[in-house]
Amino acid sequence: MSPFTCRVNIVVVERFLKGLGVSEVVEVAVVAPRHRAEQVVEELMAFQDFHPAERQRHRDARLHELEHRAEAGFVRLQTAIQELGVKDSVGLIDMLANPGKVVQRELTAEGLAELLNRLDSESKPLLDTVNNLLQERKNVSEKLERLESLYRLFKKVGDLDLDLDYLKTIKKFHVFLGFSSGAELAELRRALTNSAVVESAVEGFVLLLIVSKKSEGEIVERVVKGLGVKPLAIPPEYPPRLKEAVKLLGEEVQSLKKTAEEVEEKLKNVVAKHSDQLVSLRDSYVIVKDALARIGGAGVLKSFALIEGYVPAERFDVFMHTVGSKYPVLTVDRAKHHHEEAPTSLKNPSLIKPFEKITMIQGLPSHREIDPTPYVSAFFCIFYGIMFADLGQGLVILAFGLFMLRRVSGDLKLWAKLLVFLGVSSAFTGFLLGEAFGFKIGDTVGSPQLLHLVEEHGEAKTFNMAEVQRLLVFTILLGVLHLTVGYVLSIVKYWREGEKGEALAVKLPTLLMYFFGIFFVLAFFGAGGSIPNMLVVSNPAPLVNLPTNLVGTVGVYGSLACVLVLMFGRYVAGLAHPGHKTSLVSSVGMG
């Protein structure tokens, strides 16, 4: 094949693939008076397919103020949602069990500032109510915790039959009654060896009674203060007598518990009534905040706003009609001014779009590459059908996919469509083999039963080796087709990027070496597993039905030729200028 013919074939393949997968993008710059920057952003948000450039840009003060307002609103609502424990996303199980749970809400406004004003006015009274209830819950909880601790301690003192009034009348000894967490007991005993320390556990606290000589009272007070032991005394707002104080504390604890329950009930009502509103308002702030963060740059000019970005080529005319009719739009020649990596815009039809999820597992292709999603869709379905060839299981997957498709929304619909395709593939392959849930049903459903891998002779079961070989041959050929498509896409990719030497000297010979390798293997089997006889015997080689010595010759010498091209191709391509210049040693080493 001449270089001219090779180049024509690659260009033809490139033109065939050009319209698939990855959309061409146009780099544009919108120019507008700076006082109209907000209106430009609104127009670009309405267009939806404008992707702003990622390079550092000057921030317009007005747009930055709006972005700050949106971020502050988001933070306020997000905090309230987290404090209330509102479930702010609907999972798959929720959608399947309750498909009407997802309710879309539409907010309209004449501009970004008016939209933020509306969001603020709607969220403020709701947030005030929520924050007041949360603050009340916090205050009640803190007071209840404090009073419950006192109540338990005083009740324990009463159970121990300690008379606080009597302890105060003792003159010859220093008596300290207090409580602590209990961790400092060992240190307390070591520090007060001359004092009697009596302890009693009280639900998270330790009640302490320390009796010492009157002369050591100052030492005791200093030690207990240093270790954080708090004195137990009836607060002045309660009756001085212990029993009366305990009774009043018990009444207050019960009253606070009732108040806490009422506050919790009010918060539950707010969540039940306004949780969707809280989430929708939060998401609205997010949309405005993210849009302004992405589009809010306005260039370094003082009087004009300059917003740069990318538009899909197929929507460029619509962009010029909606935005270009109001503001000057400049296009940038990326071949001459390549500042950054352009974004990738995929344009697969609806039947293939679900398989973008599989492609995204390996990462999004760049704008210069070919989107492999159309090929992934075909091969993934075929391989899945081969691996899970069962009519019954395939129909179950298909039924679940259709059920899911009717009940879910958003991104989950693509996963539902993917299950539908995989269910069809599995069921179809299972029908061709005549199997359902592991049972043979070929005669019942009229299946062609293309493969009979297991032969039954009475109760004995054996593998049908001829059928096994047919299956192996089919899978090998399918694998060859898969690799061929992959390498063709790789060759076209390098050709598009101007790496013609890499495409012709590396990728193309690698692809051809796989084909020659297949000929080598066929000749090896045709010669009965003997390498020396591969170039001698003339009996037909399997699969191709050509003389084994001919197939072996093509396989051996074709593989050697590809190895030589891989070793010296980069060096020759550098001399002939389709590739980068490289030394002979580097070419051989990389080959």
C-alpha positions as CSV (number, residue, x, y, z in Angstrom):
1,M,0.0,0.0,0.0
2,S,1.4,3.4,-1.0
3,P,1.7,6.3,1.5
4,F,-0.8,8.2,-0.6
5,T,-3.4,5.4,-0.4
6,C,-2.8,5.0,3.3
7,R,-3.3,8.7,3.9
8,V,-6.5,8.7,1.8
9,N,-7.9,5.8,3.8
10,I,-7.1,7.5,7.2
11,V,-8.7,10.7,6.0
12,V,-11.9,8.8,4.9
13,V,-12.1,7.1,8.3
14,E,-11.5,10.4,10.0
15,R,-14.4,12.0,8.1
16,F,-16.6,9.1,8.8
17,L,-15.9,9.3,12.6
18,K,-15.9,13.1,12.8
19,G,-19.6,13.5,13.3
20,L,-19.7,10.9,16.1
21,G,-19.5,11.3,19.9
22,V,-17.6,14.6,20.6
23,S,-19.1,17.8,19.4
24,E,-17.0,20.6,18.0
25,V,-16.9,23.7,20.1
26,V,-16.4,27.3,19.2
27,E,-14.4,29.6,21.5
28,V,-16.2,33.0,21.8
29,A,-15.8,36.2,23.7
30,V,-18.9,38.4,24.5
31,V,-18.3,42.1,24.8
32,A,-20.8,44.4,26.6
33,P,-20.8,47.6,28.6
34,R,-19.8,46.9,32.2
35,H,-23.1,48.2,33.6
36,R,-24.9,45.5,31.5
37,A,-22.7,42.6,32.8
38,E,-25.6,41.3,34.9
39,Q,-27.9,41.1,31.8
40,V,-25.2,39.3,29.8
41,V,-24.9,36.7,32.5
42,E,-28.7,36.2,32.5
43,E,-28.6,35.8,28.7
44,L,-25.8,33.2,29.0
45,M,-27.7,31.3,31.7
46,A,-30.8,31.2,29.6
47,F,-28.8,29.9,26.6
48,Q,-27.7,27.0,28.9
49,D,-25.0,25.6,26.6
50,F,-22.4,28.3,27.2
51,H,-19.2,26.9,29.0
52,P,-17.1,29.7,30.5
53,A,-13.3,29.6,30.1
54,E,-11.4,28.4,33.1
55,R,-8.5,30.9,33.0
56,Q,-8.2,33.5,35.7
57,R,-10.3,36.6,35.1
58,H,-11.1,39.9,36.8
59,R,-14.3,39.7,38.8
60,D,-17.0,42.3,38.2
61,A,-17.8,44.0,41.5
62,R,-21.6,43.9,41.0
63,L,-21.6,40.3,39.9
64,H,-19.3,39.4,42.8
65,E,-21.8,41.0,45.2
66,L,-24.6,38.9,43.8
67,E,-22.5,35.8,44.1
68,H,-21.7,36.6,47.7
69,R,-25.5,37.1,48.4
70,A,-26.3,33.7,46.8
71,E,-23.5,32.0,48.8
72,A,-24.7,33.5,52.0
73,G,-28.3,32.4,51.3
74,F,-27.0,28.9,50.5
75,V,-25.0,28.7,53.8
76,R,-28.0,29.8,55.9
77,L,-30.4,27.3,54.3
78,Q,-27.8,24.4,54.3
79,T,-27.2,25.0,58.0
80,A,-30.9,24.9,58.8
81,I,-31.3,21.7,56.7
82,Q,-28.5,20.0,58.5
83,E,-29.8,21.1,61.9
84,L,-33.3,19.8,61.1
85,G,-32.0,16.6,59.6
86,V,-33.9,17.2,56.4
87,K,-33.3,14.6,53.7
88,D,-32.2,16.8,50.8
89,S,-31.9,14.1,48.2
90,V,-34.3,11.4,46.9
91,G,-32.6,8.0,46.5
92,L,-33.5,5.2,44.1
93,I,-35.5,3.2,46.7
94,D,-37.6,6.4,47.5
95,M,-38.3,7.0,43.8
96,L,-39.3,3.4,43.2
97,A,-41.5,3.3,46.3
98,N,-43.0,6.8,45.9
99,P,-42.6,8.1,42.4
100,G,-44.5,11.3,43.2
101,K,-42.1,12.3,45.9
102,V,-40.0,14.4,43.5
103,V,-41.8,17.7,42.8
104,Q,-40.3,20.3,40.5
105,R,-40.7,23.9,41.4
106,E,-40.3,26.8,39.1
107,L,-39.2,30.3,40.1
108,T,-39.4,33.1,37.6
109,A,-37.9,36.6,37.8
110,E,-36.9,39.4,35.5
111,G,-33.2,39.4,36.6
112,L,-30.7,37.8,38.9
113,A,-31.0,40.6,41.5
114,E,-34.8,40.2,41.5
115,L,-34.5,36.5,41.8
116,L,-32.2,36.8,44.8
117,N,-34.6,39.3,46.4
118,R,-37.4,36.9,45.9
119,L,-35.4,34.0,47.4
120,D,-34.4,36.2,50.4
121,S,-37.9,37.4,51.0
122,E,-39.3,33.8,50.9
123,S,-36.5,32.2,52.9
124,K,-36.2,34.9,55.7
125,P,-39.5,34.2,57.6
126,L,-39.0,30.5,57.3
127,L,-35.4,30.7,58.5
128,D,-36.4,33.0,61.4
129,T,-39.0,30.5,62.5
130,V,-36.5,27.6,62.2
131,N,-33.7,29.5,64.0
132,N,-36.0,30.6,66.8
133,L,-37.1,27.1,67.4
134,L,-33.6,25.7,67.2
135,Q,-32.4,28.4,69.7
136,E,-35.3,27.6,72.0
137,R,-34.5,23.9,71.8
138,K,-30.9,24.6,72.6
139,N,-31.8,26.8,75.6
140,V,-34.3,24.3,77.0
141,S,-31.8,21.4,76.5
142,E,-29.0,23.2,78.3
143,K,-31.2,24.2,81.2
144,L,-32.8,20.7,81.4
145,E,-29.4,19.1,81.5
146,R,-28.3,21.4,84.3
147,L,-31.4,20.9,86.4
148,E,-31.5,17.2,85.9
149,S,-27.9,17.0,87.2
150,L,-28.9,19.0,90.3
151,Y,-32.0,17.0,90.8
152,R,-30.2,13.7,90.7
153,L,-27.5,15.0,93.1
154,F,-29.9,16.4,95.6
155,K,-32.1,13.4,95.5
156,K,-29.0,11.2,96.2
157,V,-28.2,13.4,99.2
158,G,-31.7,12.9,100.4
159,D,-31.5,9.1,99.9
160,L,-28.3,9.1,101.9
161,D,-30.1,10.9,104.7
162,L,-27.5,13.8,104.7
163,D,-28.7,16.9,106.5
164,L,-27.2,19.9,104.7
165,D,-28.3,22.2,107.5
166,Y,-26.6,20.1,110.1
167,L,-23.3,19.9,108.0
168,K,-23.2,23.7,108.1
169,T,-23.4,23.8,111.9
170,I,-20.3,21.6,112.5
171,K,-17.6,23.8,114.0
172,K,-14.7,21.5,114.9
173,F,-14.3,19.9,111.4
174,H,-14.2,21.2,107.9
175,V,-16.9,19.5,105.8
176,F,-17.0,19.8,102.0
177,L,-19.9,18.3,100.0
178,G,-19.4,18.3,96.2
179,F,-19.5,16.4,93.0
180,S,-17.1,15.5,90.1
181,S,-16.8,13.2,87.1
182,G,-14.8,10.7,89.1
183,A,-11.6,10.8,87.0
184,E,-9.8,12.9,89.7
185,L,-10.6,10.6,92.7
186,A,-7.2,9.0,92.8
187,E,-5.4,12.3,92.7
188,L,-7.7,13.7,95.3
189,R,-7.0,10.9,97.7
190,R,-3.2,11.3,97.2
191,A,-3.5,15.1,97.9
192,L,-5.7,14.8,101.0
193,T,-4.1,11.9,102.9
194,N,-5.2,13.4,106.3
195,S,-8.9,13.8,105.2
196,A,-11.7,11.3,105.1
197,V,-13.2,11.0,101.5
198,V,-16.5,9.3,101.1
199,E,-17.9,8.8,97.5
200,S,-21.2,7.7,96.0
201,A,-21.9,7.2,92.2
202,V,-24.9,9.2,90.8
203,E,-25.7,8.6,87.1
204,G,-22.6,10.1,85.5
205,F,-21.3,11.9,88.6
206,V,-19.6,11.0,91.8
207,L,-20.9,12.6,95.0
208,L,-18.1,13.4,97.4
209,L,-18.1,14.1,101.1
210,I,-14.7,15.3,102.5
211,V,-14.2,15.7,106.2
212,S,-10.9,17.1,107.6
213,K,-9.5,19.1,110.5
214,K,-10.6,22.7,110.7
215,S,-7.0,23.8,110.3
216,E,-6.7,22.0,106.9
217,G,-9.9,23.5,105.5
218,E,-8.0,26.0,103.3
219,I,-5.9,23.2,101.8
220,V,-9.0,21.1,101.0
221,E,-10.7,24.1,99.3
222,R,-7.6,24.8,97.2
223,V,-7.2,21.1,96.2
224,V,-10.8,20.5,95.2
225,K,-10.8,23.8,93.2
226,G,-7.7,22.8,91.4
227,L,-9.1,19.4,90.5
228,G,-12.4,20.8,89.3
229,V,-14.5,19.4,92.0
230,K,-17.6,21.6,92.3
231,P,-19.3,22.3,95.7
232,L,-22.9,21.1,96.1
233,A,-25.1,23.9,97.3
234,I,-28.7,24.7,96.9
235,P,-29.0,27.6,94.4
236,P,-30.4,30.8,96.0
237,E,-33.6,30.7,93.8
238,Y,-34.7,27.5,95.5
239,P,-35.9,26.9,99.0
240,P,-33.1,26.4,101.5
241,R,-34.5,23.1,102.8
242,L,-33.4,20.1,100.8
243,K,-36.7,18.3,100.5
244,E,-38.5,21.4,99.3
245,A,-35.7,22.1,96.8
246,V,-35.8,18.6,95.4
247,K,-39.5,18.7,95.0
248,L,-39.3,22.1,93.1
249,L,-36.5,20.8,90.9
250,G,-38.5,17.7,90.0
251,E,-41.4,19.9,89.0
252,E,-39.2,22.1,86.9
253,V,-37.6,19.1,85.2
254,Q,-40.9,17.7,84.2
255,S,-42.1,21.1,83.0
256,L,-38.9,21.5,80.9
257,K,-39.3,18.0,79.4
258,K,-42.8,18.9,78.3
259,T,-41.5,22.1,76.8
260,A,-38.7,20.2,75.0
261,E,-41.3,17.8,73.6
262,E,-43.4,20.7,72.3
263,V,-40.5,22.4,70.7
264,E,-39.5,19.1,69.0
265,E,-43.1,18.6,67.8
266,K,-43.0,22.2,66.3
267,L,-39.7,21.4,64.5
268,K,-41.2,18.1,63.2
269,N,-44.2,20.0,61.8
270,V,-41.8,22.5,60.1
271,V,-39.9,19.7,58.5
272,A,-43.1,17.9,57.4
273,K,-44.6,21.1,56.0
274,H,-41.6,23.1,54.7
275,S,-38.7,20.5,54.0
276,D,-39.3,20.6,50.2
277,Q,-39.4,24.4,50.3
278,L,-36.1,24.6,52.2
279,V,-34.4,22.3,49.8
280,S,-35.8,24.0,46.7
281,L,-34.7,27.4,48.0
282,R,-31.2,26.0,48.8
283,D,-30.9,24.6,45.4
284,S,-32.0,27.9,43.8
285,Y,-29.2,29.7,45.6
286,V,-26.8,27.0,44.4
287,I,-27.8,27.5,40.8
288,V,-27.3,31.2,41.0
289,K,-24.0,30.9,43.0
290,D,-22.5,28.4,40.6
291,A,-23.6,30.3,37.5
292,L,-22.1,33.5,38.8
293,A,-18.9,31.7,39.9
294,R,-18.5,30.3,36.4
295,I,-19.7,33.2,34.3
296,G,-19.0,36.1,36.6
297,G,-15.7,37.1,35.1
298,A,-15.7,40.4,33.2
299,G,-12.2,40.9,31.9
300,V,-9.7,43.6,32.8
301,L,-11.3,46.4,30.8
302,K,-12.7,49.3,32.9
303,S,-15.7,50.2,30.7
304,F,-16.5,46.9,29.1
305,A,-17.2,43.4,30.4
306,L,-15.4,40.6,28.4
307,I,-16.8,37.1,29.1
308,E,-15.0,34.3,27.3
309,G,-16.1,30.7,26.9
310,Y,-17.2,27.9,24.5
311,V,-20.3,27.1,22.6
312,P,-21.2,23.8,20.8
313,A,-20.7,24.3,17.1
314,E,-24.1,23.0,16.2
315,R,-25.7,25.6,18.5
316,F,-23.4,28.5,17.4
317,D,-26.1,30.0,15.1
318,V,-28.7,29.9,17.9
319,F,-26.1,31.6,20.2
320,M,-25.5,34.3,17.6
321,H,-29.2,34.8,17.2
322,T,-30.0,35.1,21.0
323,V,-26.8,36.6,22.4
324,G,-24.9,37.9,19.3
325,S,-27.9,40.0,18.2
326,K,-27.6,42.0,21.4
327,Y,-23.9,42.1,22.1
328,P,-20.7,41.9,20.0
329,V,-19.4,38.3,19.9
330,L,-15.8,37.6,18.9
331,T,-14.7,34.1,17.8
332,V,-11.2,32.8,18.6
333,D,-9.1,30.7,16.2
334,R,-7.8,28.0,18.5
335,A,-5.2,26.9,16.0
336,K,-3.4,30.2,16.5
337,H,-4.4,31.1,20.1
338,H,-4.5,27.9,22.1
339,H,-4.7,29.0,25.7
340,E,-6.3,26.1,27.5
341,E,-8.0,22.7,27.0
342,A,-11.4,23.2,25.5
343,P,-14.3,21.5,27.2
344,T,-15.8,18.3,25.9
345,S,-19.4,18.3,24.6
346,L,-20.9,14.8,23.9
347,K,-23.6,14.5,21.3
348,N,-24.8,10.9,21.3
349,P,-28.4,10.0,20.3
350,S,-30.8,9.0,23.0
351,L,-30.4,5.3,22.3
352,I,-26.6,5.5,22.9
353,K,-26.6,8.2,25.6
354,P,-27.1,5.8,28.6
355,F,-23.8,4.1,27.7
356,E,-22.0,7.4,28.4
357,K,-22.1,6.2,32.0
358,I,-19.8,3.3,31.1
359,T,-17.5,5.6,29.1
360,M,-17.3,8.0,32.1
361,I,-15.9,5.3,34.3
362,Q,-12.7,5.6,32.3
363,G,-12.9,9.4,32.1
364,L,-14.3,12.0,29.8
365,P,-12.6,12.1,26.3
366,S,-10.9,15.3,25.4
367,H,-12.4,17.5,22.7
368,R,-9.7,16.2,20.2
369,E,-10.5,12.6,20.8
370,I,-13.3,10.3,19.4
371,D,-16.0,9.5,21.9
372,P,-15.9,5.7,22.2
373,T,-19.5,5.6,23.5
374,P,-21.1,4.3,20.3
375,Y,-18.6,1.4,20.2
376,V,-18.9,0.8,23.9
377,S,-22.7,0.5,23.5
378,A,-22.4,-2.2,20.9
379,F,-19.6,-4.3,22.5
380,F,-20.9,-3.9,26.1
381,C,-24.3,-5.3,25.1
382,I,-22.7,-8.1,23.1
383,F,-20.3,-9.1,25.9
384,Y,-23.0,-8.8,28.6
385,G,-25.3,-11.1,26.5
386,I,-22.5,-13.7,26.2
387,M,-21.6,-13.6,29.9
388,F,-25.3,-13.7,31.1
389,A,-27.0,-15.6,28.4
390,D,-30.3,-16.5,30.1
391,L,-33.8,-15.8,28.9
392,G,-35.4,-15.8,32.3
393,Q,-32.8,-13.5,34.0
394,G,-32.7,-11.2,31.0
395,L,-36.5,-10.8,31.2
396,V,-36.3,-10.0,34.9
397,I,-33.6,-7.4,34.3
398,L,-35.7,-6.0,31.4
399,A,-38.9,-5.8,33.5
400,F,-37.1,-4.1,36.4
401,G,-35.5,-1.6,33.9
402,L,-38.9,-0.7,32.5
403,F,-40.4,-0.4,36.0
404,M,-37.5,1.8,37.0
405,L,-37.9,3.9,33.8
406,R,-41.5,4.7,34.6
407,R,-40.8,5.8,38.2
408,V,-37.4,7.5,38.4
409,S,-36.4,10.9,37.2
410,G,-33.2,12.8,36.3
411,D,-30.0,11.0,35.9
412,L,-31.4,7.7,37.1
413,K,-33.4,7.4,33.9
414,L,-30.2,6.8,31.9
415,W,-29.3,3.9,34.3
416,A,-32.9,2.5,33.8
417,K,-32.4,2.6,30.0
418,L,-29.1,0.9,30.4
419,L,-30.7,-2.0,32.3
420,V,-33.3,-2.3,29.6
421,F,-30.7,-2.7,26.9
422,L,-28.7,-5.2,29.0
423,G,-31.9,-7.1,29.8
424,V,-32.8,-7.4,26.1
425,S,-29.2,-8.5,25.3
426,S,-29.2,-11.2,28.0
427,A,-32.7,-12.4,27.1
428,F,-32.0,-12.5,23.3
429,T,-28.8,-14.5,23.8
430,G,-30.5,-16.8,26.3
431,F,-33.3,-17.4,23.7
432,L,-30.7,-18.3,21.0
433,L,-29.2,-20.8,23.4
434,G,-32.5,-22.0,24.7
435,E,-31.9,-21.5,28.5
436,A,-33.9,-19.8,31.2
437,F,-32.9,-19.8,34.9
438,G,-30.4,-22.5,34.1
439,F,-33.0,-24.9,32.6
440,K,-33.1,-26.0,29.0
441,I,-36.3,-24.7,27.4
442,G,-35.3,-24.6,23.7
443,D,-38.1,-26.9,22.5
444,T,-40.7,-25.1,24.5
445,V,-40.0,-21.6,23.2
446,G,-38.8,-22.6,19.7
447,S,-35.2,-21.6,20.2
448,P,-32.7,-22.4,17.5
449,Q,-30.3,-23.6,20.3
450,L,-27.2,-22.5,18.5
451,L,-24.8,-24.2,21.0
452,H,-25.0,-27.5,22.7
453,L,-22.0,-27.3,25.1
454,V,-23.2,-30.3,27.2
455,E,-24.2,-33.7,25.7
456,E,-26.4,-36.0,27.7
457,H,-26.1,-39.8,27.2
458,G,-28.5,-41.2,29.7
459,E,-27.4,-40.0,33.1
460,A,-23.9,-39.2,31.9
461,K,-23.1,-35.6,30.8
462,T,-20.0,-34.6,28.8
463,F,-18.7,-31.5,27.1
464,N,-19.2,-31.2,23.4
465,M,-15.7,-30.2,22.4
466,A,-16.7,-29.2,18.9
467,E,-19.2,-26.7,20.3
468,V,-16.7,-25.5,22.8
469,Q,-14.3,-24.8,19.9
470,R,-17.0,-22.9,18.0
471,L,-17.7,-20.7,21.0
472,L,-13.9,-20.1,21.5
473,V,-13.5,-19.2,17.8
474,F,-16.5,-16.7,18.0
475,T,-15.2,-15.0,21.2
476,I,-11.7,-14.8,19.6
477,L,-13.1,-13.2,16.5
478,L,-15.2,-10.8,18.6
479,G,-12.1,-9.9,20.6
480,V,-10.2,-9.2,17.4
481,L,-12.9,-7.0,16.2
482,H,-12.9,-5.2,19.5
483,L,-9.2,-4.6,19.4
484,T,-9.3,-3.5,15.8
485,V,-11.9,-0.9,16.5
486,G,-9.9,0.3,19.5
487,Y,-6.7,0.7,17.5
488,V,-8.4,2.3,14.5
489,L,-9.8,4.9,16.9
490,S,-6.4,5.4,18.4
491,I,-4.8,5.9,14.9
492,V,-7.5,8.4,14.0
493,K,-6.9,10.2,17.3
494,Y,-3.2,10.6,16.7
495,W,-3.8,11.6,13.1
496,R,-6.2,14.4,14.2
497,E,-3.7,15.7,16.8
498,G,-1.0,15.9,14.1
499,E,1.0,13.0,15.4
500,K,1.0,11.3,12.0
501,G,4.4,9.6,12.6
502,E,3.1,8.0,15.8
503,A,-0.1,6.9,14.0
504,L,1.8,5.3,11.1
505,A,5.0,4.1,12.8
506,V,3.5,2.8,16.1
507,K,-0.2,2.3,16.2
508,L,-0.7,0.9,12.7
509,P,2.0,-1.7,12.9
510,T,0.8,-2.7,16.4
511,L,-2.6,-3.3,14.9
512,L,-1.2,-5.3,12.0
513,M,1.0,-7.3,14.4
514,Y,-2.2,-8.6,16.1
515,F,-3.5,-9.8,12.7
516,F,-0.2,-11.5,11.8
517,G,-0.1,-13.0,15.3
518,I,-3.5,-14.6,14.7
519,F,-2.2,-16.1,11.4
520,F,0.8,-17.4,13.4
521,V,-1.5,-19.2,15.9
522,L,-3.7,-20.7,13.2
523,A,-0.6,-22.1,11.5
524,F,0.6,-23.4,14.8
525,F,-2.6,-25.4,15.3
526,G,-2.6,-26.4,11.6
527,A,0.9,-27.9,12.0
528,G,-0.2,-30.0,15.0
529,G,1.5,-27.8,17.6
530,S,4.9,-28.0,15.9
531,I,6.6,-24.7,15.1
532,P,9.2,-26.2,12.6
533,N,6.3,-27.7,10.6
534,M,4.5,-24.4,10.3
535,L,6.4,-23.4,7.2
536,V,6.4,-27.0,5.7
537,V,3.0,-28.8,5.9
538,S,0.3,-27.9,3.4
539,N,-2.8,-29.2,5.1
540,P,-5.5,-26.6,5.6
541,A,-5.2,-24.3,8.6
542,P,-8.3,-24.0,10.9
543,L,-10.8,-21.3,10.3
544,V,-9.3,-19.8,7.1
545,N,-9.0,-23.2,5.3
546,L,-5.7,-22.1,3.6
547,P,-2.5,-24.1,3.4
548,T,-0.7,-24.0,6.7
549,N,2.7,-23.2,5.2
550,L,1.2,-20.1,3.5
551,V,-0.6,-19.0,6.7
552,G,2.6,-19.6,8.7
553,T,4.7,-17.7,6.3
554,V,2.4,-14.7,6.3
555,G,2.2,-14.8,10.1
556,V,5.9,-15.2,10.8
557,Y,7.3,-12.7,8.3
558,G,4.4,-10.2,8.8
559,S,5.1,-10.2,12.6
560,L,8.8,-9.7,12.0
561,A,8.1,-6.8,9.6
562,C,5.9,-5.1,12.2
563,V,8.6,-5.5,14.9
564,L,11.1,-3.9,12.6
565,V,8.7,-1.0,11.9
566,L,8.1,-0.5,15.6
567,M,11.8,-0.4,16.3
568,F,12.9,1.9,13.5
569,G,9.6,3.6,12.5
570,R,9.9,6.6,14.8
571,Y,13.5,7.3,13.5
572,V,12.4,7.1,9.9
573,A,9.2,9.1,10.5
574,G,11.4,11.8,12.1
575,L,13.6,11.9,9.0
576,A,10.6,12.1,6.7
577,H,9.0,14.8,8.8
578,P,5.6,13.3,9.6
579,G,6.8,12.7,13.1
580,H,9.1,14.1,15.7
581,K,12.8,13.7,15.2
582,T,14.4,11.1,17.5
583,S,17.6,9.3,17.7
584,L,18.1,5.7,16.4
585,V,18.8,4.4,19.9
586,S,15.6,6.0,21.4
587,S,13.6,4.7,18.5
588,V,14.8,1.1,19.1
589,G,14.4,1.4,22.8
590,M,10.8,2.7,22.6
591,G,9.9,0.2,20.0
